[in-house]
Every structure is written in structure tokens, then in C-alpha cells.
Amino acid sequence: MLNKVPEITAYFWVIKILCTTVGETFADNLNENLGLGLTNTSYIMGAVLIAVLVAQFRSRRYVPGIYWLAVVLISVVGTLISDNLVENYGVTLETTTVAFGAILICVFASWYWSERTLSVHTIVTTRREAFYWATILFTFALGTSAGDLLSEKLAFGYLPTVGIFAGAIAVIAFCHFALRMNAILSFWLAYILTRPLGASIGDYLASPKAEGGLGLGTTVTSIIFLSTILALVVFLAISKRDVIRNGPVAAPLGTGPAVLVVLNKVAPTEALLEAVRRRAALAPATFRLLVPDPDKLGFDHDGPDGADGVELLARAIPRLRDAVGAEVSGRVACSSNAYDDIVEELDAGAYTEIIIETPPAHLSHWLHVDLPQRVAQLGLPTEAVSAT
């Protein structure tokens, strides 16, 4: 599948906050103004969400209308889950906040243990998409409980609560852009905090002035935000400004056969060099090298320590160039999982085959033991060379 989620742009964050606000106000509107009641509203919105998620999972690519409709609905359902526990079952906001936080941590841990990455740029399998939407659901439920806890239970008020969460997001942005905090960690922290931010904005706009709000009501607030979301999603569907596109490779691959060479460690082994020589002797081809980034391989203790990936790539390319008798391009991996970078390379260039240097006896956390089988399923001839 192509990546199933949008690129993280300013449009993404604007629509995300609008969706979280709608999740709060629309749920309240159905529950209170239309008289459906909390239980009936939960059943109806849960059924609609399931139907939309079925459409989302069946799609083979990112479709803005389906994706953002799913986000709006999962925002509503996340709010209803929290409200049901508090109002129908008497669970305290403190308990739901802690419980949803613990569940969210477990989802993240399971996702990383299974896939070795939490990047939203690699949602290209059904399993990763399932982890993604489970994470989204519990971020919304957690955000509802946390926002209500601060604004209502602890009596901070709606507008001060907006300021608290907006300030926290600003701190995360500063840590990411100025202090180079990890991009994936920064994204998910900000994503979690936008939910209580949006919920507090919705409560502030919809609540009566006597309760510290602007008094717009849930109906007017929902209509305003849903209309804005619709306009932005239509714009993105037409412009495709939020479609994830892999950047071009560092060097052109040429018009002839192109071979992607994937290293286990940065120094090519003699077995790999011999495989490359045999391939070069068969027919002219362009060769491109993909090497791991040591900074992302904290568990590969027997690998090179503290070295920069670009420098290591520079050491590896000459040996491969001597083996094939021609220029060789290459790049350092962006991910801690080799499969993700291989997929990105195949999307960006017209490769005809792959040569992989497989791990020796120890387990590599970049080249998993089943990597040759997984890569072979991508449809290209794949040769696995044992790094012994």
C-alpha cells in the first residue's frame, strides 16, 4: 500500500485541532440537544465509525475525505467513551485520565515492539494502520478526560486550560526545532496534547457565558468547525499538498538496470563484494548503496560506535565502486528499520533487483532475520548474501 496518512504540514495540525473541537461539541450536541442520550449516541456513532474505518482500511492509499472523516468520528467516539465511564459508571476523571494514559503507553509499546518504529511516514501495512488508529482513539479518550479534569474538576476554567495545553505544545515545538528533540517523539507528544486543547476550545466556545464560555452553543460551534474542516479537506483533495511523497534519490539511477545494495554493517564484507562483482559482470547496471545510521542502532552494540552515518557511507562507497568498476551512489538510512528505507527507495527509483547483506549469527535490529523474505514479496529479484 501507499502511505495511508497525510504529510505533517500546517494543514494537518489545523484540521486536527478542528476535529478535536468538533469531537467535543458534536458529541454534546447529539447527546443533549437532539435528546439521543449518551448511550444511544455512543451506539450510533460507534457504528458509523466502524463503517468509515472499514472504508479507510480497504483503501490502498491516503484519501483525504475518508481519512479526516475517520478522525472526526474517532474524536467523537473517544469523547463518548470518556463521558460514558464518568457519567454512566461513576468513574472519576482522575481514574480515566490515568487509565487511558496507561493504555496509550501499552499501545505505543506494542507498536514499537512489533514494528520497531512509530513513524507515521511508514503506515504501509494493515498492522501498522491498526496500531495507528488504536493510538488515535486512545489519544482522544485521554485528551477528553485530561481536559475535563483540568477545566471542570480542578476548576481551572476553559480559557486557562486552553492556555495551559497551548503552552505545553509550544514547549514541545521549541524542543523539537531549537533543541533537536526526536521528531517522532515530538509529533506524538504534540498530537496527544492537541486533543485536550481542542476539547477545551470547544467547551469554551459552546458553554454559556455564566459558566465561563462564549455561549455559542454546541450546534453553532459544530457547524462552524465542520464547515471549516470540509473546506480544508476539499482544498487538500484537489491540491494534494498533504500527500506524502518520497524525495528523489541522491544520484540519478540512469535508464538501465538498477541494483539496490543494502548493508548489514557499513563495511562491505568480501562475500557481498563478490556478489556485486558477479552482478556487474553479467550486464551494465547502476548500483546504489543503503547503509544504516549508527545513531539509530542503539541495540547493535557490536557495530561502529559514535560515528556519523555520512562518514561511514563515504568509507563504504569506494570499496563498492572498486568492485563494480563504476560510480556508486548511496545514502544513510532514515529509519531504524531497514524495510522502511527499502520501500522508500523503491518508491523513489526504478530498481530492478536487490542485494542484501544478511546478519551473521547475532541479531541485527536494523536488518531483521526475516528481511529477505519480506523484501522478496515486494516483487523484485532479491539475493541475500550471508555476512560471515
N, C-alpha and C positions, 0 to 999 in steps of 0.2 A: 504494500500500500504506500501511497504518498503520505507525507506527514499530515495527520488528521487535526492539527490545531493551528491557530493563526500565529504569525510572527508577532513578537512582543514589541509593539510600537505604542506611540501615544494614544492611537485609536483604541488599542486593546485595553489600556488602563481606564480610559474614559468610559467605554462601554461596560467594562467590568464593574465600575462603581455605580453606573446607572442600573445595571442588572441587580446589584445587591440592594439598592434602594427600592426597586420595584418588588424584589422578593419580600421585603418587609411590608410595604404598603398594600400590595396586591393581595397578599395572604390575609391581612387585616380586613380589606375591603370585602372579599368573598365571605369571610367568617362572620363579620359583624353587619355590614351594610346590606348584603344580599341575604342575610339570615340563613346561610347554609349550615352554620355551626362548625366548630373546629373539626369534629370527626368526619362529617360529610365532605368538608373542604379537603381534608387530608386524603380521603379515598379518591376523590375526583382528580385532584392534581397529581396524585401518585400514579394513577392510570394513564393520564396524559403524558407524564414524564417518561414512563416506560415505553409508550408508543414512539415518542420522539427519539429516545435513546436507541431503540431498535433501528430507526432510520439512520441515526448517526453511525452506529456500528456497521451497518450494511454498506455505507458509502465507502469508497476506496480512496477518497481524498477529502481535503477540507472544503466544506460547503458553508459559507458564512451564515446563510439563513438557518440551516439545520443546527449548526454548532451553537449559535447565540440563542436560539430558541431553547435548546437544551440547558444552556447556562441560566436563562431566566427561570425556567421551570425548576431546575435543581435548586436555585436560590429560594424559590417559593417553598419547595418541599423541605429544604433544610430548616427554614423558619418554622414550618409546621411541626417538624419533629421536635424541635426545642420547645415550642409552645405546648404541644401535647404532653410532654413529660412534666412541664411545670404546672400547667393548668388542670389537666385531667388526672395526673397521677401524683401530684403534690411533691415532685422532686424539686429541691431548691436550685436556684440559679448557680450557686457555688458548686453544687454537685455536678450539674450538667456541664458547666464550664470545664471542670477538671476531667470529667469522664470523656467528653468529646476531644479534649486536648490529648488524653492518653490514647484514645482510639486513633487519632490522626497520626501520632508518633508511630503506632504499630503499623499503620498503612504505609507510611514512609519507609519504615524499616523493612517491611516485607517487599516493597517495590525495589528498594536498593539491593536487598539480598538476592532477589530473583534476577534483576536486570543489570546490576552494577552501575546504574545511572538513574538520576531523577530529572534528566534534561527533557524539557518539552519540545526540543528540536528533534527528538528521536521517537515520536509516537507513531511508529510504523508497523506495529503488530497489534493484534487484538488484545493480547495480555497486557501490554503496556497501556493501551487505551482504557482497559478495565481498571487498572491501578489509577490512571489519571482521573477518571470520573468518580471513583470512590474517594479520592483525595479531595476533589472539588466539593462533593456532598458534605464531607465532614468539616471542611473549612467553613462552609456556610452555616452548618449547625453550630459549630463552635463560635463563629462570629456573632450569631444571634444571641446566644447565651451570654457571651462576654460583654456585648454592647448593652443588653438589658441589665446585666449585673451592675455595670458602672453607672448608667444613666438613671435607672429606676431603683434598684435595691440599695445601692450605695448613695443614691440621691445626688449624683454629680450634675444632673441635668443634661438635656440633649445637646445643646450647643457646646458646653465644655467638653463633653465626651467626644464630639466631632474634633475638637482641637487636640485632645489627647492622642487619638489614633492618627490624625493627620501629622502631628508632630513625630510620632513614632515612625511613620512611613518616611518622613523627611530625614530622620536619622539614618534609616537603612539606606536611603538613596545616597546620602553623604558617605557612608561607609563603603558603599559599592564604587561610586565614581571617584572619590578622593582617596580612600584608603585601600582600594582594590579588593574589597571583600568578595568572596566567591560568588560568581554570577548566579548559579543555581540556588544557592542558599539565599541570596538577596531576593531573587524572584519569589521564592515560596514564602519567605517572611512577609514580603510586601503583599502577596496575594492573600495570605491569611488575614492581615490587618485591614485590607480594603473591605472585607465583609462587615466587621463591626462599624467601620467608618460609614459605609453606605447605609447600613441599618439605622445608625444614629441620625444621618441626614434625613432619611425617610421619616423617622419619628418626629424630628424637629419640624419638618415641613407640614406633616399631616396633623400633628397633635393640636388641640385647642390652645389658644393663647393663655388661658388660665393655667395650663399645665406646662407652660414654657415653650410652646411651639408657635408656628406661624399661622396655624388654623386653616390651612388649605384643604384639609380633609384627605382621606385615602383615595377617593375617586379621582379628584383633580390631580393629585400628585402622581398617581399611577398613569393617568392619561398623558401627562406632560412627559414623563420619563419613558414610557413605552413608545411614544411618538418619536422622541429623540433617538432612541435605540433603533427603531425601524429606519429612520432616515440615514443613520450612520452605517447600518448593515447593508442597505441598498447601495450606498456610495462605495463601500468596500467590495461588494459583489461585482460592481461594474468596473471599478478601478483596479481591483486585485492588489491593492497596496499592502495587504497583510498576509499574502500568500508566501510561505517560506520557500525561498529559492536558494539552492546551494550556489556559492560563489564559483567563479571559474578556477580551474586548476592553475598552479603557479607557472606552468610552461605548457605551450600547445602540444597536444598529443599527436598531431600530424594526421594524415589521411589513411595511412596503412594500419596494420595490426598494432594494437597497443596492449602491453602487458603490465599489470599492477603487481608489484613485488612487495610483500608485507613481511616485515622482520619481527622475530621474537625479541631479540635484543638488537641494539643499534649496530654492533659489529657483525657484518655478514659472516656466516660460517663457510667453511670450504665446501660443504655439501650444497649450500644454497648457491654459491658462486658457480659450481659445476652445473647445476640445473639451469642457471641463467645462460651459461656458455652454450649448453646444448640447444636451448631455445633460440638463441641468437644465430646459431649455425644453420638452423632449419630455413629461416627466411627473414628478410629485414623486418624489424619491429621497433616500436618506440617503447622504452621502459620508464616506469615511474615508481619511485620508492616511497613507501609509507612506513614511518618509524614511530614508536611510542614516545610519549613525553615522560621522562623520568619523574618530573614533578607530580604527575598524576598517578604514579605507580607506587604508592606508599607501602603496598604489601609485597612487592617484588624485591625482597631485601638483597638478593644476590645480584641485582642489576647495578648499573652505574649510579652512584650517589651524588646528588648535589650538582649535577651537570645540566647545562642548558640544552634543551632539545634541538635548537637550531645548530648549535656547535656540534652535537653528536651526529646530526644529519650531514653536516659538512664533512665529517670524517668518513661516513659510510658511502657517500656518493662516489668518491674516486675509485674505491675498490670495485663497485658495481660497474662503473664506466670502463675500467680496465678489462673487466670480464666480458662485456658485450662489444667493446670496441667502438662505442659511440657515446654521445652525450646522454645523460640520465637526469631527469627532473625528480623532484620529491618534495615532501612536506612532513611536518611533525603532526602527529595525531592531535585532534581537539578533544577527544573523549578518552575516558579510562576504559573503554570497551572497544576492541578492535572492530567488531562487527559494524558498529555505528559509523565509524570512519570509512570502512569499505563501502557501505551503502552510499554514503555521501560522495565518494569518489566515482562510483558507478553512475550516479545521477548526473555528475558534472562532466564526465568524459566518456568517449566511445571506446571502452575497453573491449578486448576480445578474449582475454584469458587472465587467470590469476595464479601467481605462485606464492605460497605461504610457507614461511619457516615455522614449523610447529614446535611447541615446547619440548624440552628434554624431560627428564624424569620428574622434575619439580613442577608444581602447578603455577602457571603464569596467570595473573589476574587481568592481563590485557588480552592475551590470546587464550581463550578458554579451550578446554580439551576437545570440545565438540565443534570448534570453529570451522574446520574444513568441511564437515557435513552441512553445517548451516549455510556457508558461503556457496557450496555446490548447488544448493536449492535456488540460488539467485539466477541460475541458468547459464553460467559461463563455465568453460572448461577450467578446472581447478587442480593444481598439483600441490601436494603437501610434501615438504622436504623436512625430514627429521633433523633437528638441531643437535646432533650428537657430536 
